[in-house]
Amino acid sequence: MIAQIGFSILLSGVMVYAWTEYRRAPVIAVLSMLVATAGLYLIIYVWVVISLILLLNLHLKLRSQAELITILMREIALANARTAEQNK
């Protein structure tokens, strides 16, 4: 996340510099702005993909924990039923 912010700031700086230098070298400025825009797009794209992978991982872990809790509760309920039956 910190790297994404740092790269975004650097690419934004390149875009601002290219915009200010447009009068001196229009071709270089346009190419710089295109490359910086593509870089920003890729940074955001990679961030979204990584976020989705992390969310999927978290979902799978939570699902396995929910299944484990279900098994645990079932065992506790059976153990309590056996104990109550033996106490009669």
All heavy atoms as an XYZ file, in Angstrom:
693
protein
N       0.831     -1.189      0.000
C       0.000      0.000      0.000
C       0.878      1.257      0.000
O       0.611      2.187     -0.726
C      -0.908     -0.052      1.228
C      -1.776      1.134      1.388
S      -3.262      0.956      0.422
C      -4.118      2.406      0.869
N       1.906      1.251      0.826
C       2.789      2.411      0.896
C       3.530      2.577     -0.427
O       3.691      3.695     -0.927
C       3.771      2.269      2.071
C       3.000      2.319      3.391
C       4.828      3.363      2.044
C       3.828      2.014      4.610
N       3.966      1.454     -1.001
C       4.661      1.516     -2.292
C       3.730      2.043     -3.374
O       4.142      2.833     -4.231
C       5.186      0.139     -2.670
N       2.476      1.620     -3.326
C       1.496      2.089     -4.317
C       1.334      3.600     -4.226
O       1.315      4.295     -5.252
C       0.155      1.410     -4.100
C      -0.904      1.917     -5.042
C      -2.302      1.532     -4.613
O      -2.500      0.997     -3.544
N      -3.266      1.821     -5.445
N       1.238      4.115     -3.031
C       1.086      5.561     -2.841
C       2.337      6.292     -3.332
O       2.248      7.307     -4.030
C       0.795      5.888     -1.362
C      -0.593      5.357     -0.965
C       0.886      7.385     -1.093
C      -0.878      5.413      0.518
N       3.510      5.741     -2.984
C       4.762      6.366     -3.419
C       4.899      6.397     -4.936
O       5.234      7.429     -5.526
N       4.611      5.266     -5.595
C       4.684      5.221     -7.053
C       3.644      6.127     -7.696
O       3.912      6.767     -8.716
C       4.516      3.787     -7.567
C       5.695      2.905     -7.285
C       5.514      1.625     -6.810
C       6.990      3.350     -7.493
C       6.587      0.800     -6.557
C       8.074      2.543     -7.244
C       7.874      1.254     -6.758
N       2.462      6.197     -7.098
C       1.424      7.080     -7.637
C       1.845      8.539     -7.559
O       1.625      9.312     -8.496
C       0.106      6.872     -6.883
O      -0.374      5.568     -7.069
N       2.471      8.910     -6.448
C       2.947     10.288     -6.296
C       4.047     10.585     -7.316
O       4.043     11.647     -7.956
C       3.435     10.541     -4.851
C       2.236     10.553     -3.898
C       4.221     11.836     -4.752
C       2.610     10.570     -2.434
N       4.967      9.648     -7.491
C       6.040      9.854     -8.469
C       5.482      9.976     -9.891
O       5.895     10.856    -10.656
C       7.046      8.708     -8.404
C       7.963      8.693     -7.189
C       8.788      7.414     -7.157
C       8.865      9.909     -7.196
N       4.563      9.104    -10.251
C       3.979      9.168    -11.597
C       3.154     10.441    -11.784
O       3.138     11.021    -12.869
C       3.138      7.927    -11.869
C       3.944      6.649    -12.088
C       3.028      5.442    -12.142
C       4.767      6.742    -13.360
N       2.480     10.872    -10.737
C       1.742     12.135    -10.818
C       2.705     13.304    -11.013
O       2.418     14.241    -11.757
C       0.902     12.343     -9.561
O      -0.075     11.330     -9.444
N       3.851     13.239    -10.335
C       4.882     14.265    -10.529
C       5.395     14.286    -11.958
O       5.622     15.358    -12.529
N       5.568     13.117    -12.552
C       5.992     13.042    -13.952
C       4.935     13.674    -14.852
O       5.259     14.404    -15.794
C       6.265     11.573    -14.364
C       6.428     11.451    -15.870
C       7.500     11.054    -13.652
N       3.668     13.413    -14.549
C       2.591     13.994    -15.364
C       2.565     15.518    -15.252
O       2.403     16.221    -16.255
C       1.238     13.400    -14.946
C       1.068     11.951    -15.354
S      -0.496     11.260    -14.844
C      -1.586     12.069    -15.998
N       2.751     16.026    -14.043
C       2.763     17.483    -13.850
C       3.959     18.097    -14.573
O       3.837     19.133    -15.248
C       2.781     17.833    -12.345
C       3.072     19.305    -12.119
C       1.461     17.434    -11.704
N       5.113     17.460    -14.463
C       6.313     17.965    -15.147
C       6.118     17.939    -16.666
O       6.491     18.890    -17.359
C       7.536     17.140    -14.745
C       8.793     17.600    -15.422
C       9.420     18.782    -15.027
C       9.356     16.876    -16.466
C      10.566     19.220    -15.647
C      10.506     17.301    -17.097
C      11.108     18.478    -16.686
O      12.239     18.910    -17.314
N       5.544     16.858    -17.167
C       5.295     16.767    -18.611
C       4.327     17.860    -19.055
O       4.483     18.453    -20.131
C       4.749     15.387    -18.964
N       3.328     18.147    -18.236
C       2.353     19.190    -18.576
C       3.020     20.566    -18.630
O       2.737     21.371    -19.506
C       1.220     19.181    -17.563
C       0.185     20.219    -17.822
C       0.056     21.418    -17.213
C      -0.868     20.136    -18.782
N      -1.011     22.104    -17.722
C      -1.600     21.329    -18.701
C      -1.259     19.181    -19.707
C      -2.694     21.585    -19.505
C      -2.360     19.435    -20.494
C      -3.059     20.620    -20.390
N       3.940     20.814    -17.665
C       4.599     22.123    -17.643
C       5.614     22.263    -18.783
O       5.892     23.373    -19.223
C       5.313     22.362    -16.302
O       6.264     21.319    -16.074
C       4.319     22.416    -15.159
N       6.172     21.164    -19.256
C       7.163     21.195    -20.325
C       6.548     20.991    -21.720
O       7.281     20.820    -22.692
C       8.234     20.132    -20.071
C       9.060     20.377    -18.837
C       9.878     21.652    -18.933
O      10.436     21.916    -20.020
O       9.948     22.393    -17.934
N       5.256     21.038    -21.804
C       4.572     20.762    -23.071
C       4.967     21.759    -24.171
O       5.116     21.377    -25.328
C       3.057     20.774    -22.858
C       2.286     20.454    -24.116
C       2.220     19.154    -24.585
C       1.641     21.459    -24.835
C       1.521     18.843    -25.729
C       0.939     21.160    -25.982
C       0.874     19.853    -26.428
O       0.189     19.553    -27.576
N       5.158     23.000    -23.815
C       5.501     24.023    -24.818
C       6.889     23.805    -25.410
O       7.116     24.083    -26.583
C       5.422     25.416    -24.214
C       4.017     25.828    -23.929
C       3.974     27.251    -23.459
N       2.588     27.594    -23.132
C       2.202     28.779    -22.761
N       3.089     29.758    -22.665
N       0.949     29.007    -22.486
N       7.827     23.333    -24.623
C       9.205     23.135    -25.094
C       9.339     21.887    -25.970
O      10.018     21.924    -26.991
C      10.157     23.003    -23.920
C      10.356     24.278    -23.180
C      11.399     24.094    -22.121
N      11.452     25.273    -21.266
C      12.156     25.339    -20.182
N      12.872     24.311    -19.790
N      12.158     26.441    -19.462
N       8.719     20.781    -25.519
C       8.847     19.514    -26.254
C       7.504     18.784    -26.207
O       7.285     17.942    -25.331
C       9.947     18.659    -25.651
N       6.597     19.120    -27.118
C       5.258     18.537    -27.052
C       5.237     17.016    -27.215
O       4.470     16.333    -26.544
C       4.503     19.213    -28.183
C       5.437     20.121    -28.870
C       6.742     20.086    -28.174
N       6.076     16.487    -28.069
C       6.078     15.035    -28.294
C       6.530     14.295    -27.031
O       5.911     13.321    -26.609
C       6.972     14.674    -29.502
C       7.090     13.171    -29.665
C       6.447     15.314    -30.767
N       7.610     14.782    -26.438
C       8.129     14.166    -25.210
C       7.101     14.292    -24.089
O       6.888     13.352    -23.322
C       9.464     14.817    -24.795
C      10.508     14.693    -25.895
C       9.968     14.244    -23.488
C      10.919     13.268    -26.181
N       6.454     15.436    -23.991
C       5.463     15.644    -22.946
C       4.280     14.697    -23.108
O       3.826     14.086    -22.134
C       4.978     17.093    -22.955
N       3.802     14.545    -24.326
C       2.664     13.650    -24.565
C       3.054     12.203    -24.269
O       2.303     11.466    -23.617
C       2.138     13.811    -26.009
C       1.152     12.716    -26.354
C       1.506     15.174    -26.181
N       4.228     11.803    -24.734
C       4.680     10.437    -24.456
C       4.873     10.201    -22.959
O       4.503      9.147    -22.438
C       5.978     10.149    -25.211
C       5.848      9.987    -26.722
C       7.220      9.820    -27.354
C       4.960      8.813    -27.059
N       5.428     11.174    -22.266
C       5.608     11.048    -20.815
C       4.268     10.929    -20.104
O       4.116     10.115    -19.188
C       6.373     12.246    -20.262
O       7.664     12.304    -20.803
N       3.312     11.720    -20.533
C       1.991     11.662    -19.908
C       1.308     10.317    -20.195
O       0.659      9.749    -19.314
C       1.120     12.826    -20.374
C       1.584     14.157    -19.810
S       0.606     15.547    -20.365
C      -0.894     15.248    -19.483
N       1.469      9.797    -21.395
C       0.880      8.492    -21.722
C       1.505      7.373    -20.890
O       0.800      6.504    -20.364
C       1.034      8.197    -23.211
C       0.141      8.995    -24.155
C       0.500      8.702    -25.609
C      -1.315      8.681    -23.895
N       2.821      7.412    -20.776
C       3.507      6.387    -19.993
C       3.129      6.500    -18.514
O       2.882      5.490    -17.846
C       5.034      6.486    -20.194
C       5.782      5.615    -19.209
C       5.391      6.106    -21.621
N       3.060      7.710    -17.990
C       2.683      7.906    -16.590
C       1.246      7.460    -16.345
O       0.942      6.829    -15.325
C       2.860      9.368    -16.194
N       0.355      7.754    -17.282
C      -1.037      7.317    -17.148
C      -1.125      5.794    -17.179
O      -1.850      5.192    -16.382
C      -1.904      7.920    -18.277
O      -1.779      9.348    -18.231
C      -3.345      7.529    -18.129
N      -0.380      5.160    -18.078
C      -0.364      3.696    -18.132
C       0.202      3.119    -16.839
O      -0.294      2.110    -16.325
C       0.453      3.225    -19.333
N       1.223      3.757    -16.302
C       1.801      3.305    -15.038
C       0.810      3.410    -13.895
O       0.695      2.498    -13.075
N       0.086      4.533    -13.828
C      -0.940      4.678    -12.791
C      -2.019      3.616    -12.946
O      -2.483      3.038    -11.963
C      -1.560      6.076    -12.852
C      -0.735      7.197    -12.247
C      -1.370      8.547    -12.557
C      -0.605      7.012    -10.757
N      -2.418      3.352    -14.179
C      -3.433      2.325    -14.429
C      -2.941      0.961    -13.953
O      -3.672      0.225    -13.289
C      -3.774      2.272    -15.916
C      -4.670      1.128    -16.270
C      -6.028      1.171    -15.972
C      -4.163     -0.006    -16.888
C      -6.861      0.112    -16.286
C      -4.986     -1.073    -17.208
C      -6.331     -1.006    -16.910
O      -7.140     -2.056    -17.221
N      -1.687      0.635    -14.272
C      -1.154     -0.670    -13.863
C      -1.027     -0.775    -12.357
O      -1.283     -1.839    -11.783
C       0.203     -0.922    -14.512
C       0.185     -1.241    -16.001
C       1.594     -1.299    -16.547
C      -0.531     -2.545    -16.233
N      -0.638      0.315    -11.697
C      -0.521      0.287    -10.232
C      -1.887      0.032     -9.615
O      -2.022     -0.804     -8.716
C       0.096      1.600     -9.699
C       1.574      1.660    -10.050
C      -0.078      1.716     -8.193
C       2.228      2.971     -9.726
N      -2.890      0.720    -10.097
C      -4.239      0.531     -9.556
C      -4.748     -0.868     -9.883
O      -5.348     -1.540     -9.038
C      -5.184      1.623    -10.092
C      -4.779      2.978     -9.497
C      -6.632      1.315     -9.753
C      -5.479      4.157    -10.098
N      -4.478     -1.352    -11.082
C      -4.913     -2.688    -11.492
C      -4.276     -3.762    -10.610
O      -4.959     -4.659    -10.109
C      -4.549     -2.912    -12.959
C      -4.916     -4.270    -13.474
C      -6.237     -4.574    -13.790
C      -3.951     -5.249    -13.644
C      -6.580     -5.824    -14.257
C      -4.287     -6.497    -14.110
C      -5.600     -6.786    -14.421
O      -5.933     -8.025    -14.874
N      -2.975     -3.658    -10.403
C      -2.285     -4.633     -9.565
C      -2.804     -4.567     -8.131
O      -2.995     -5.599     -7.480
C      -0.749     -4.410     -9.621
C      -0.019     -5.220     -8.575
C      -0.238     -4.754    -11.005
N      -3.070     -3.368     -7.632
C      -3.598     -3.214     -6.281
C      -4.961     -3.894     -6.143
O      -5.230     -4.564     -5.140
C      -3.697     -1.732     -5.932
C      -4.257     -1.489     -4.574
C      -3.648     -1.692     -3.375
C      -5.567     -1.015     -4.278
N      -4.498     -1.365     -2.353
C      -5.680     -0.941     -2.875
C      -6.653     -0.634     -5.059
C      -6.829     -0.509     -2.257
C      -7.797     -0.203     -4.428
C      -7.888     -0.145     -3.044
N      -5.812     -3.741     -7.151
C      -7.128     -4.377     -7.113
C      -6.989     -5.898     -7.129
O      -7.658     -6.603     -6.372
C      -8.012     -3.886     -8.290
C      -9.253     -4.734     -8.443
C      -8.387     -2.426     -8.092
N      -6.115     -6.414     -7.967
C      -5.921     -7.866     -8.044
C      -5.393     -8.409     -6.710
O      -5.895     -9.416     -6.197
C      -4.965     -8.221     -9.205
C      -4.538     -9.674     -9.143
C      -5.627     -7.914    -10.538
N      -4.423     -7.745     -6.130
C      -3.878     -8.190     -4.844
C      -4.951     -8.117     -3.759
O      -5.066     -9.024     -2.927
C      -2.634     -7.360     -4.470
C      -1.480     -7.717     -5.399
C      -2.225     -7.583     -3.021
C      -0.272     -6.834     -5.269
N      -5.761     -7.064     -3.771
C      -6.836     -6.939     -2.790
C      -7.845     -8.072     -2.927
O      -8.306     -8.634     -1.929
C      -7.549     -5.597     -2.943
O      -6.670     -4.542     -2.661
N      -8.184     -8.426     -4.161
C      -9.130     -9.520     -4.367
C      -8.554    -10.856     -3.903
O      -9.270    -11.675     -3.316
C      -9.538     -9.594     -5.840
C     -10.454     -8.471     -6.320
C     -10.682     -8.578     -7.820
C     -11.777     -8.492     -5.581
N      -7.285    -11.075     -4.138
C      -6.644    -12.309     -3.671
C      -6.651    -12.367     -2.141
O      -6.947    -13.413     -1.547
C      -5.216    -12.425     -4.229
C      -5.274    -12.677     -5.734
C      -4.430    -13.525     -3.530
C      -3.940    -12.575     -6.433
N      -6.353    -11.241     -1.503
C      -6.378    -11.206     -0.038
C      -7.781    -11.431      0.502
O      -7.960    -12.132      1.510
C      -5.823     -9.873      0.465
C      -4.323     -9.670      0.286
C      -3.919     -8.258      0.692
C      -3.545    -10.694      1.079
N      -8.786    -10.848     -0.143
C     -10.166    -11.070      0.295
C     -10.583    -12.525      0.133
O     -11.261    -13.087      0.995
C     -11.118    -10.160     -0.482
C     -11.126     -8.702     -0.058
C     -11.996     -7.877     -1.003
C     -11.636     -8.564      1.356
N     -10.195    -13.150     -0.957
C     -10.499    -14.565     -1.157
C      -9.828    -15.415     -0.088
O     -10.453    -16.321      0.481
C     -10.056    -15.019     -2.546
C     -10.241    -16.505     -2.847
C     -11.717    -16.865     -2.838
C      -9.599    -16.865     -4.158
N      -8.580    -15.126      0.203
C      -7.856    -15.853      1.241
C      -8.547    -15.694      2.597
O      -8.729    -16.662      3.337
C      -6.413    -15.374      1.305
C      -5.577    -16.212      2.236
O      -5.875    -17.365      2.485
N      -4.522    -15.618      2.756
N      -8.944    -14.483      2.928
C      -9.642    -14.231      4.184
C     -10.970    -14.970      4.226
O     -11.331    -15.566      5.251
C      -9.865    -12.724      4.359
C     -10.561    -12.281      5.638
C      -9.753    -12.684      6.851
C     -10.785    -10.788      5.606
N     -11.705    -14.963      3.130
C     -12.987    -15.668      3.065
C     -12.791    -17.162      3.296
O     -13.555    -17.788      4.044
C     -13.647    -15.426      1.700
C     -14.833    -16.286      1.463
N     -16.038    -16.072      2.088
C     -15.002    -17.379      0.671
C     -16.902    -16.994      1.699
N     -16.293    -17.799      0.824
N     -11.784    -17.744      2.662
C     -11.542    -19.176      2.825
C     -11.150    -19.521      4.265
O     -11.591    -20.539      4.808
C     -10.467    -19.641      1.848
C     -10.863    -19.584      0.370
C      -9.678    -19.940     -0.513
C     -12.057    -20.476      0.077
N     -10.356    -18.673      4.893
C      -9.981    -18.908      6.290
C     -11.197    -18.801      7.214
O     -11.371    -19.625      8.114
C      -8.903    -17.921      6.731
C      -7.547    -18.243      6.186
C      -6.497    -17.275      6.690
C      -5.142    -17.622      6.120
N      -4.101    -16.732      6.622
N     -12.033    -17.792      6.992
C     -13.226    -17.644      7.819
C     -14.192    -18.806      7.628
O     -14.819    -19.274      8.581
C     -13.930    -16.321      7.500
C     -13.240    -15.066      8.008
C     -13.952    -13.826      7.494
C     -13.186    -15.057      9.517
N     -14.295    -19.286      6.411
C     -15.179    -20.422      6.137
C     -14.668    -21.680      6.838
O     -15.462    -22.436      7.422
C     -15.281    -20.646      4.644
C     -16.312    -21.641      4.276
C     -16.525    -21.671      2.801
N     -17.520    -22.666      2.503
C     -18.305    -22.627      1.489
N     -18.234    -21.630      0.640
N     -19.186    -23.580      1.278
N     -13.373    -21.917      6.794
C     -12.827    -23.095      7.474
C     -12.994    -22.977      8.989
O     -13.271    -23.970      9.669
C     -11.367    -23.319      7.098
O     -10.555    -22.313      7.639
N     -12.868    -21.773      9.529
C     -13.086    -21.580     10.965
C     -14.548    -21.814     11.331
O     -14.840    -22.392     12.379
C     -12.662    -20.177     11.386
C     -11.170    -20.025     11.500
C     -10.774    -18.654     12.013
O     -11.594    -17.756     12.155
N      -9.490    -18.486     12.285
N     -15.461    -21.375     10.482
C     -16.880    -21.609     10.742
C     -17.188    -23.101     10.736
O     -17.956    -23.589     11.581
C     -17.734    -20.882      9.707
N     -16.600    -23.838      9.815
C     -16.793    -25.294      9.798
C     -16.209    -25.941     11.046
O     -16.811    -26.849     11.626
C     -16.157    -25.889      8.544
C     -16.885    -25.538      7.272
C     -16.163    -26.014      6.022
O     -15.149    -26.740      6.148
O     -16.619    -25.661      4.920
N     -15.051    -25.463     11.482
C     -14.428    -25.991     12.683
C     -15.283    -25.702     13.915
O     -15.449    -26.575     14.786
C     -13.029    -25.396     12.848
C     -12.189    -25.922     14.003
C     -11.924    -27.413     13.820
C     -10.886    -25.157     14.086
N     -15.851    -24.521     13.991
C     -16.730    -24.176     15.115
C     -17.975    -25.054     15.099
O     -18.442    -25.503     16.153
C     -17.095    -22.681     15.075
C     -15.862    -21.844     15.440
C     -18.252    -22.358     16.011
C     -16.036    -20.366     15.249
N     -18.510    -25.334     13.922
C     -19.678    -26.202     13.812
C     -19.359    -27.600     14.330
O     -20.136    -28.185     15.096
C     -20.158    -26.275     12.351
O     -20.467    -24.962     11.904
C     -21.363    -27.174     12.214
N     -18.208    -28.141     13.936
C     -17.800    -29.473     14.402
C     -17.601    -29.464     15.914
O     -18.044    -30.384     16.627
C     -16.514    -29.919     13.670
C     -16.815    -30.159     12.194
C     -15.923    -31.159     14.316
C     -15.581    -30.350     11.340
N     -16.959    -28.421     16.420
C     -16.720    -28.302     17.853
C     -18.030    -28.234     18.629
O     -18.207    -28.925     19.641
C     -15.853    -27.075     18.134
C     -15.500    -26.794     19.590
C     -14.683    -27.946     20.155
C     -14.746    -25.502     19.703
N     -18.965    -27.435     18.161
C     -20.262    -27.314     18.839
C     -21.032    -28.634     18.800
O     -21.700    -29.004     19.769
C     -21.093    -26.197     18.209
C     -20.550    -24.810     18.468
S     -20.346    -24.422     20.219
C     -22.035    -24.427     20.753
N     -20.920    -29.349     17.699
C     -21.580    -30.655     17.594
C     -20.997    -31.631     18.620
O     -21.728    -32.351     19.304
C     -21.421    -31.206     16.188
C     -22.198    -32.480     15.934
C     -22.065    -32.956     14.500
N     -22.648    -31.976     13.586
C     -22.056    -31.520     12.489
N     -20.855    -31.960     12.135
N     -22.649    -30.650     11.710
N     -19.681    -31.622     18.760
C     -19.033    -32.495     19.733
C     -19.430    -32.121     21.162
O     -19.664    -32.995     22.004
C     -17.513    -32.447     19.575
C     -17.009    -33.052     18.285
C     -17.235    -34.546     18.223
O     -17.148    -35.222     19.274
O     -17.506    -35.047     17.116
N     -19.493    -30.837     21.439
C     -19.890    -30.384     22.779
C     -21.329    -30.790     23.063
O     -21.651    -31.260     24.161
C     -19.706    -28.854     22.913
C     -18.211    -28.514     22.946
C     -20.389    -28.325     24.175
C     -17.915    -27.032     22.884
N     -22.213    -30.622     22.076
C     -23.612    -31.000     22.276
C     -23.740    -32.503     22.527
O     -24.499    -32.932     23.403
C     -24.437    -30.598     21.063
N     -23.013    -33.324     21.788
C     -23.058    -34.772     21.999
C     -22.484    -35.146     23.362
O     -23.019    -36.021     24.054
C     -22.304    -35.494     20.880
C     -22.970    -35.467     19.507
C     -22.040    -36.073     18.468
C     -24.302    -36.192     19.539
N     -21.404    -34.475     23.771
C     -20.803    -34.752     25.070
C     -21.763    -34.373     26.195
O     -21.901    -35.113     27.176
C     -19.482    -34.021     25.214
N     -22.449    -33.250     26.064
C     -23.420    -32.835     27.082
C     -24.610    -33.783     27.124
O     -25.150    -34.068     28.191
C     -23.896    -31.406     26.818
C     -22.841    -30.378     27.193
O     -21.918    -30.667     27.943
N     -22.982    -29.183     26.647
N     -25.019    -34.275     25.976
C     -26.147    -35.214     25.937
C     -25.762    -36.523     26.620
O     -26.558    -37.098     27.357
C     -26.566    -35.457     24.497
N     -24.541    -36.985     26.397
C     -24.086    -38.224     27.038
C     -23.987    -38.040     28.547
O     -24.359    -38.920     29.328
C     -22.724    -38.631     26.477
C     -22.782    -39.150     25.078
C     -21.405    -39.607     24.600
N     -21.403    -39.687     23.156
C     -20.498    -39.147     22.342
N     -19.491    -38.490     22.858
N     -20.597    -39.274     21.046
N     -23.481    -36.897     28.999
C     -23.347    -36.610     30.411
C     -24.727    -36.544     31.087
O     -24.936    -37.076     32.167
C     -22.588    -35.304     30.636
O     -21.330    -35.361     29.960
C     -22.334    -35.038     32.096
N     -25.673    -35.864     30.418
C     -27.026    -35.747     30.985
C     -27.697    -37.109     31.041
O     -28.430    -37.430     31.977
C     -27.847    -34.789     30.139
N     -27.427    -37.972     30.072
C     -28.021    -39.308     30.043
C     -27.434    -40.188     31.143
O     -28.131    -40.974     31.738
C     -27.761    -39.937     28.669
C     -28.559    -41.180     28.392
C     -28.345    -41.650     26.972
O     -28.853    -40.995     26.058
O     -27.624    -42.667     26.816
N     -26.140    -40.024     31.419
C     -25.490    -40.827     32.464
C     -25.917    -40.377     33.853
O     -25.924    -41.154     34.790
C     -23.973    -40.736     32.329
C     -23.430    -41.458     31.117
C     -21.936    -41.230     30.952
O     -21.332    -40.487     31.699
N     -21.373    -41.888     29.949
N     -26.266    -39.103     34.022
C     -26.670    -38.573     35.328
C     -28.078    -38.997     35.717
O     -28.469    -38.871     36.859
C     -26.546    -37.053     35.367
C     -25.108    -36.596     35.383
O     -24.223    -37.351     35.779
N     -24.863    -35.380     34.961
N     -28.863    -39.509     34.793
C     -30.243    -39.907     35.118
C     -30.298    -41.182     35.883
O     -29.717    -42.060     36.074
C     -31.055    -40.066     33.843
C     -31.431    -38.717     33.278
C     -32.342    -38.919     32.105
C     -32.736    -37.592     31.524
N     -33.649    -37.716     30.436
